[in-house]
Amino acid sequence: MANHILVVEDEPVTRAKLVGYFEHEGYRVSSASNGDEMRNLLQSGGIDLVMLDINLPGEDGLMLTRTLRSQSDIGIILVTGRTDSIDRIVGLEMGADDYVTKPFELRELLVRVKNLLWRIDLARRAQEQVYAELDDESVIRFGDWRFDIDRRALLHKDQPVKLTKAEYELLVAFATHANRVLSRERILNMISHRVDAPNDRTIDVLVRRLRRKIEKDPKNPQRFITVHGEGYLFVGD
C-alpha cells in the first residue's frame, strides 16, 4: 500500500506542484493550506509523513511541529524559505525529522522523503523488538523514581511527572539498557523521533529534557551520563 503524504503549504502553486509530483511518484497525497486543515486531515488517520511549510498564516510551522510531535511519531519535514540556521535548529529541537530550504529540487525532496519513511519503518521495528525483550514485570525503579512502561507513567515519590512521547521512548531505551553506553545512532534507531543529519542534536536535546525532569542537579547529572566520543550511559540502581 502506498505511503500517505500530507503537504501543508499556503502558496497554491507550490502546493499543487508538490501534490502532482509525489502523486506521479506513486504516493497517496493530501494537502492543506493551514494548521486547521492539517488537523482535520490528520484526524482521519493513515498519514505517514507531513511536509510542513514554516511560513504559514496564523500558526506557523514551528509551533505546529511542536504540537504535532507531542501527539504523534509521524514523519515531519519542514519546508522553509529561511536560510538562518537558528530556524533549522529550532525546528529540529521541536521535533522535525528533516528540513529543506526553498527553492528546492524536487528530486532531492523525494530522496529525503524516501529516506525518512525508511527510517520510520526501521525505528518502529526496533522499538517493537525493545518491547518484546521486556520482562513481564515492566515497572522499573531507580532511586525515588518508578517508571511503569506499560502504563507510560513516570512517578517521583508517587507524584506523576509528565513525559512527551519522545521523552518516554528515550527513557524506555535507557531503562531497558541500564549501565550500558548507547551511541546516539543506536538510540535514534530505538525511538521514533528521527533525524538524519551529520550534526544531529536530537538525542542531546531529549537527554537535556530528561535531565531537567529527573536529575536533582541537571548541570551535574548522576543518572544520564555523557560518555564523550561514544554516547550516553543511564546509571541504574
N, C-alpha and C positions, 0 to 999 in steps of 0.2 A: 504494500500500500504506500502511495506517495506521501512524503512528508508534507506537512501543512505549515506554510509560512504566512505570517501576518505583517503586512507593510503598513507602518504608521507614518504618514508623510502628508503635510498640509498643502504642498505645492502640487497641483493637479497633473502637470506634465511629467514631473519626476515620478509621482506615484503610478501613473499609467505606464510609464517606461519600465519601472521595476516589476509591476504586475505582469506585463506582457512578456518580459524577458524570462522570468522564473517559471511562468506557465509554459513557455516554449521549451524550457529545460526539463519539464516533466513534473514540476512541483504543483501542489494544490496551493493557491494563493488567495488570501482575503486582504482587504485594505481598509484603512481608517484614516481620517484626517485630524483626529484629536483624541485626547485621553478618554472622553466619554464613549466614543465609538469603539475605541480599543477595548474598553472594559466589557461592553456589550458583546463583542465578538468572542472575547476570552471566556465568557460565561458558558458558551456553548461547548467548550472543551475541544480537545483534539488538536490544538495548535502546538507545534513543536518548537517554533522559533519566531521571535519578534524582531523585525528590523525597524528601529525606532529613531526618528529624527529628533535631534536635541532641541531645535528651534521651533517648537510647536506653539500655537496660540493657547493662552490660558496656562495649564500645567505644562511645564517644559519637560523634555525627555529625561533629564537627570532626576527630577522628582518622581516621574512615572517609573523610572528604573528602580529607584529605592523602594517604592511601594510594591512593584511587581515582584522584586526579588524577595521581599519579606513574606510573600504569599505563595511563591511558586519557584520551582527549579527550571522553568522554561528557559530556553536559549535566548540571549539578548545581544544583538549587535547594534551599537549606536552609530548613527549616520549624522555627521556634522560638517558644517562649513567652516567651523573654527579651527585654527591651527595651534592655538595656545595649548601647551602640554598640560596645563593645570586642568583644563576641561576633560582631557583624556584620563588623567589620574583620578579626578573626582568621579567620573563615570565608572571606572573600574572599581573604585572603592565602594560605590553604591550598588555594585553587583552586576554590571555589564560584563559579558564574556569577551567581547571584542569591539572594535570600532573601525570605521572607515571615514576618511575625510573627503568632502566634495572638493573638486569634481573627482569622481572615482571611475575606475574601469569596471565595467560590468563583469568581465571575466575574473578579475581579482575578487570582486564581491562574491561571485559564485564559488570560488575556491574557499573563501572564508566560511561561507555557509556550509559547504560540504564538510570541511574540517570540524566545524563546531558541532554539527549533527553527529558526526562520527564520535567526537569526544563525549557528547551527551550519552550516546549508547554505551560507550566504554565505561563511563562513570557509573551508570545505572547497574551494569553487570558487576562491577567491582563492589558497589555498595550492597548488592544482593548477596554477594559472597561473604562480605563482612558480617551481615546479619545472620547468615546461615551458620557461621562459625561460633556465634554466641551460645553460651550455655543456656539451659532452661531458666536459670536464675539470671535475670537481666538487670538486676539492681546493683550498681557499683557504688561503693562507698570510699571516700577519701577525706580524711580529717573530719570536719564538721559537715561535710557535704554528702548528699545522697543523689545519685543520678539514675533515674528509672528510665531505661532506654525504651521499653515497650510503650510506656505512657508519655514519653517525651517530656519528662518532668525533672527539673533540677531544683533541689531544695537545700537551703543552708539553715541548719538548726530548725528544720521543719517549715521554714519560710520559703515559698516558691520564688524562684528567680527566672525571669522571662528570657528565653533564647530565641533568636531568629532561626529560620530553617538552616541557614548556612552555619551558624554557630553550633546548633545542635548536631549537625552532621560532622563537623570538625571535632567536637567533644566525643562523639561516638568513636571516631577514628583513633583519637588519642587514648581514650579509656580502654579500648579493646587491644591496644598495643602499648600498655603502660611500661615505662622503664626501657623503652626501645627507641633509638633515634630513627625518626622518619624524615625522609627528604621532602622538599616542597613538591617535587614531581610526584612522588608516591602519594602524598596527601591529596593532591589535586585529583589523582585517579581514584581516590576513595570517597570523594564527595561530589555533589552535583553542581557545585559552584565553580565554574570552569573559566580559565583564561589561558590563551595561548600566546604569550608574548615573552621575548627574551629577558626583559627586566620585570617579570611578573611580580607584583606586590600583593596579590590577593591573599595568600596564606598569611603573610606578615600582618596585614590589616586585620584579618579574622583572629589571629593569635592575640593581637593587642586588645581586641574587644573582649575576648575571654579573660585575659589578664585583668582588665578593669572590673569584670564582674566577679571573678573568683579569687584573685590574689589579694592578700592583705595589703601588700605594697606592690602595685603593678610595675613600679620602676626597679624593684628588686625581686623579681619573680622567683618563687620557690617550687612552683608546680610546672609551669611551662617554660622550660629552659632552652635558650638558644644555643645550639652547638654549631659554632662558626665553621662555615665551609661544608656543613653536612645537612643541617635542618633543625628540627626541634625534638625535644625529649619531654614527655609528660611523666612526672615523678609520681608514682602511685605509692600507697602505703604498704 
